Amino acid sequence: NDLPRASELLGWAQSQKPDDALLPLVNLRLAQLQFAQGEMDKALVTVSQIQKGEAWKTEAGELRGDILLAQGKSAEAADSYDAALKGLDQSGGNPERRASLEMKLSNLGKPATDKAVISGGKL
């Protein structure tokens, strides 16, 4: 429960230039901790560094949407959730994550309109 210490350790891990398989996970966890500590701008910078892998992009998009929503930027949050849903379709994502993203969009008054999203990924 020591969020500052956990952030420090993840920052250290990030500075060690881990390989491409580990770096997205380090960045995602660090961004989540920064978000939990109210460091919204830092969290957005960290989450934007996640570039590789569709699954990571989906998780990063959802977290980015959560951060933007906490900042009161609901239109940008909806765009991030929508992009995460589209990435989920491309990576064959899981139904629980799909339901979570659809709920977040619905709460913003932006129901999913993509055919693959509405049908649960089955066209």
N, C-alpha and C positions, 0 to 999 in steps of 0.2 A: 504493500500500500504506500510505498515511498515513491510517489510519482516523479519528483525531481531527480532522485537517484536513478530511477529507471531511465529517464530521459538522458541523463548524463552518460549512462552506459551505452544506450543506443546511439547517442551522438558519437561516442568513441568508436563503436562498431562501424558506423557510417564513415568515419574518418580513416578507417583502415582499408578502405577500398575493397570491400568484399566482392566476390565474383558475381556475375550477372544473375545467377540463380538466387543468391541470398540478398542482394541489394534491395530489390523491390520490397521484400518482407521487412527488412530493417527500416526502410523509409516509411512504409505503411504503419508499422508499430510506433515509430517516432512521431508521425503525424497524429496518430490517435492519442498519444500521451500529451502532445502539445495542445490538442483540441480539449482534452479533459482538464487541462490546467488553464484554459481560457486564453491561450496564446494563438488566437485565430490566424493572424497574419503569418506567423511562423509555420503553422500547420498547413496553410495553403501553399506556401513555398515548398515545404517538404513533400506534400502529396503530389505536387506538380512534377517532382523529379522521378516519379514512377512512370517509366516509358515502355518497359518490355513486358510482353505477355498479355494476352487478352484477359485472362482471369484477373491479373493484377490491375489492369486498366478498369475493369468493372468494379473491383473493390475500391480503387482509388476514386472513381467517379462517384460512387455512393458516399464515401467519406467527404469528398469535396462538396457534394450537395448538402450534407449535414452541416458542414462548417458554414457554407454560404447562407443556409437557412438560419443558423444561429446568429449570423450577422444581419439578418433582416433582408437578405437579397433573395426573395422567393422566386423570382423569374429565373435568375441564374441557377438557383438550386434545382428548379424543375428541369432546366436544360441538362444539368449534370446527371440527374436521375434518369432522364430519357436516354442520354448517351450511354449510361451504365447498362440500361435495359437492352439497348441495341448490341452492346458488347457482349452481354450475357447470351443473346441469341446466337452470336457468332461463335462463342466458345462452348455452346451446348450446356450452359449453366444450370444450376439447380432450382427446383420449384420454390423452395423457401426464400431464396434471395429474390426471385422474380416477384413473389407475393409481397415481400417487404418493399421493393422498389415501386410496385404498382400502388401500394397503399400510400407511400410517401407522395407519389404524383397525385393521387386522388385527393389527399389532404390539402394539396395546393390548388385543387380545382382543375387539374390537368390530367384527366384520365388517359390511360395508354390508348393510342390509336393505331399503333403498328399491328398489322395482321398477325405476325408471329407472336407478339406480346399478348394480344387478346386471346389467342387460341392456345396459350401456354406453350408456344414454340412449335405447334403442329399446324402446318398450312394445309 
